[in-house]
Amino acid sequence: MRSNPKVRALLFADNLVLWSADRDIRTIQESVNTALDALLAWSNNNEMTVNTSKTVFQVFTLSTKPKAIQLFYGDCQLQRTQEVTYLGIVLDSRLRWNKQASRVQAIGKTRNGLLKRLTGVKWGTTQDLFCTTY
């Protein structure tokens, strides 16, 4: 795939993220669409497929004005999302961490409840196993 200096890529296992930053949304749209065209050509040449039903894009901005942008992978127009979970981290378009913090808090509360059950007064696990579980 030919590199595009305005578009960066991050690959983890079978997850690929492309991103670009600029003040002008049209520049971002052109750059990312060019990168998506290069990805399509690379995928076809290497007999790989991209699951477009799982492929979405997100615009991160603090602006209150909606930013219109259209991205395409081949003939498929990609869907825009306001929130996505990537590698277990909830990312929202306004760069708030409320959902992520709530998610981590809920997980911590559940795990804390499990630890509490392991430390019964009349019964319970050994201190070593408890520390390992913690």
Secondary structure, 3 states (H helix, E strand, C coil): CCCCCCCEEEEECCEEEEECCCCCHHHHHHHHHHHHHHHHHHHHHCCCCCCHHHCEECCCCCCCCCCCCCCEECCEECEECCEEEECCEEEECCCCCHHHHHHHHHHHHHHHHHHHHHCCCCCCCCHHHHHHHC
